[in-house]
Amino acid sequence: MTDGLKCPECGSENVYNDGTLWVCPDCAHEWNPETASGESGADGSDVRDANGNVLADGDSVTVIKDLKVKGSSLVVKGGTKVKGIRLVDATDGHNIACKIDGIGAMNLKSEFVKKA
């Protein structure tokens, strides 16, 4: 059923497909086997944008869709350019720290931006 696929974190064979991701119920790790094999980082820590381009500190990115700011009535409009991003390790998926004009400092998910 899993075609010999194992969890890259714990090595368990108890994995299942959940949409585009594979999930390990033993350690709760989620991954995409198509992008996991192509990552160039030694530990798979590359941060990629919506198009698959590798992002780095200081890059400029463009938001690809309207994003509501949690706890506020503000919206980051699609097409907004963000300069000088910082990559951060975040467990909630928000792996880009940045400052957006008119809104201020916030964190973004790399899946909602493209490299400018």
PEPE-V252286 format. One record per helix or strand of 3 or more residues. SS is the DSSP state (h for helix, s for strand). FROM is the first residue (numbers start at 1). LEN is the number of residues. If there is no record, write none. Layout:
ss=SS from=FROM len=LEN
ss=SS from=FROM len=LEN
//
This chain:
ss=s from=15 len=4
ss=s from=21 len=4
ss=h from=33 len=4
ss=s from=61 len=3
ss=s from=96 len=5
ss=s from=104 len=5
ss=h from=110 len=3
ss=s from=113 len=3
//
